[in-house]
Amino acid sequence: MLHAVIVAGGSGTRFWPASRRDRPKQFLSLAGQATLLQQAHERARLLVDPGRIHVVTSEVQARGVAEQLPDLSERNLIAEPEPRDTAIAMGLAAGLIAARDPDAVLLVTPADHVIGPPEAFAQTVSEAAALAEQRRVIVTFGVAPTHPHTGYGYVQRGAALEHAGERPAWIVERFCEKPDRATAEAYLQAGDTLWNSGLFVWPAAVVLTALRDHLPRTAQAIDRIVAAWGTDRQAAVFAEEYASVEKISIDYGVLERADEVVVVEAGFSWSDVGSWSALSGLDAADEHGNTVRGARLVGVGARDMTVLGDPGHLVAAIGVEGLVIVQTRDATLICPRERAEEVRTLVDELRRAPDLEPYT
Amino acid sequence: MLHAVIVAGGSGTRFWPASRRDRPKQFLSLAGQATLLQQAHERARLLVDPGRIHVVTSEVQARGVAEQLPDLSERNLIAEPEPRDTAIAMGLAAGLIAARDPDAVLLVTPADHVIGPPEAFAQTVSEAAALAEQRRVIVTFGVAPTHPHTGYGYVQRGAALEHAGERPAWIVERFCEKPDRATAEAYLQAGDTLWNSGLFVWPAAVVLTALRDHLPRTAQAIDRIVAAWGTDRQAAVFAEEYASVEKISIDYGVLERADEVVVVEAGFSWSDVGSWSALSGLDAADEHGNTVRGARLVGVGARDMTVLGDPGHLVAAIGVEGLVIVQTRDATLICPRERAEEVRTLVDELRRAPDLEPYT
């Protein structure tokens, strides 16, 4: 049976000041009216019943997740005591779900990506789930690159796979880390390399076996937490195992070491919205190239602005170009679009200053 | 006896969004902790008792004035039903004060200028008041120009006057309107022209006589309002006379037409703080040229910024230079310093849009 696992992590740095430690990117309405988390849930609902949708998040974000997703069953909310990267997070979800449904196949999706249209997403995932179940394999989704993006991982495809669905599928030849510009251009030239979307479909049993093979300590931690789940030892075991488990991503720890991984070409549009500068690609710009969310912009010769603020807040911009302006109740950001990546560094600095940390 | 008349007008456009229609510049703390209005009152207190300090303002600002100046006697607050420029405003103050004290000498000062130090101000005003009383003349204060400012009026001095005080004084040769750049440079070169500060000292009887001579309709309106003052006809007469009286400044209507006006060189520093760009001259800049009031600025390569916001609000600026950033609860302004004059035009436009007018 298909289940969905929404991974709602993130530390709230890249979209500061709109995002905060307890309200990272997936809590924001960066595309459409619903938040990215709510949209991820809505997409999952096209594929599975609400009772089979799970969210892995942090303790600090758990309350926000529950508020945003009133349909989410309390027992399907997995709140990690501390972030230990994706291998344990996704593996634990697999372990907990497999304990109830040993034949479970999981759609694993980040909560903070922008994906559409939902129907095309559901169609691709259905085909991938059939393939994963039949072939007992981990399936990733690759996105045909449109430009030499240096902020994404890439996946090189190998032999083509015959399968019942319509989307092209291949055995993964290798995973490639975020490339430099020249390498990214070579990938684009070669035409056999896809953006690694960070979405997966896998049978729970397959990923648990892979964890046992490649990350035995992590697999053991998962077994112990699953055994204690629902007992009065749950919190203690959860915290204890997380305190010592290896901090490693599912990509490094499992996918790159697995015997066979399959990549299905995504039949949907996809963006991980890595910084404020990516936002201008999601919203329609006005005739001056300005994109505005929430707040209202009055510009005098203002062009190519990315503006976000509280509903009802008026941003007046005179004679400025290419700036990101983000207004919130207690903090305002002004930054050229092309330097939006630096927000992350800025927030790291704010967090080291005791008097500024409360703003993060 | 010396009285002080603080003229608290202004429409709140140039310092938007910090200033609004009901809270123009004099209500802001642009220099020091106290508002400009409170500072004007404090300076007047060095010269006269609280009971002899008067404020002329608009009905919409009257409540704010009373809140900011708890020492101000209610009967000394003159709230105009509508703005009709300075001739009637200053003339009416003279008429109302003369009705109680026919020998009154008035210090007339805008509420929204930045002046200091207070002791030097008091000293100059005392000397000017003695001169005005003894010579039965209107005295203006001229500021020695430091650069060819095109936003100020100028006053050309004529024959030097012997008087008991220390400050140089001259008969005014002529008043000069805001000059173009070349003319301003010629004034500076010639060395016989001073900035017209907009502060005056005059015996009430002298200015009332001058009004009768040069603006008889205005003088008549003043007489009628003074006659009705304190009666149940006050509001009706006030509104009726203001609805029809000529809209003219005291400069055009009286000073330029008077037989003799004296200019005393100001022994104090003075700025009319005409726009956000002037603010950077009032505050000490940090090592990056940034001046900050109220809010807190965290800059990454941010230089020559003028930042103003609510106390506790954090403004984060990455890689921007020479911008004015003004944050308020419901509106935020971003504007290059050198285009700060355009804020006025912007606010005029906002006021013409029914849905944006509430922000002004």
Boltz contact constraints between the chains, C-beta under 6 A:
constraints:
  - contact:
      token1: [A, 300]
      token2: [B, 346]
      max_distance: 6.0
  - contact:
      token1: [A, 314]
      token2: [B, 331]
      max_distance: 6.0
  - contact:
      token1: [A, 314]
      token2: [B, 359]
      max_distance: 6.0
  - contact:
      token1: [A, 315]
      token2: [B, 332]
      max_distance: 6.0
  - contact:
      token1: [A, 316]
      token2: [B, 333]
      max_distance: 6.0
  - contact:
      token1: [A, 317]
      token2: [B, 334]
      max_distance: 6.0
  - contact:
      token1: [A, 318]
      token2: [B, 335]
      max_distance: 6.0
  - contact:
      token1: [A, 318]
      token2: [B, 339]
      max_distance: 6.0
  - contact:
      token1: [A, 318]
      token2: [B, 342]
      max_distance: 6.0
  - contact:
      token1: [A, 319]
      token2: [B, 336]
      max_distance: 6.0
  - contact:
      token1: [A, 319]
      token2: [B, 339]
      max_distance: 6.0
  - contact:
      token1: [A, 320]
      token2: [B, 334]
      max_distance: 6.0
  - contact:
      token1: [A, 327]
      token2: [B, 332]
      max_distance: 6.0
  - contact:
      token1: [A, 331]
      token2: [B, 314]
      max_distance: 6.0
  - contact:
      token1: [A, 332]
      token2: [B, 315]
      max_distance: 6.0
  - contact:
      token1: [A, 332]
      token2: [B, 327]
      max_distance: 6.0
  - contact:
      token1: [A, 333]
      token2: [B, 316]
      max_distance: 6.0
  - contact:
      token1: [A, 334]
      token2: [B, 317]
      max_distance: 6.0
  - contact:
      token1: [A, 334]
      token2: [B, 320]
      max_distance: 6.0
  - contact:
      token1: [A, 335]
      token2: [B, 318]
      max_distance: 6.0
  - contact:
      token1: [A, 336]
      token2: [B, 319]
      max_distance: 6.0
  - contact:
      token1: [A, 339]
      token2: [B, 318]
      max_distance: 6.0
  - contact:
      token1: [A, 339]
      token2: [B, 319]
      max_distance: 6.0
  - contact:
      token1: [A, 342]
      token2: [B, 318]
      max_distance: 6.0
  - contact:
      token1: [A, 346]
      token2: [B, 300]
      max_distance: 6.0
  - contact:
      token1: [A, 359]
      token2: [B, 314]
      max_distance: 6.0
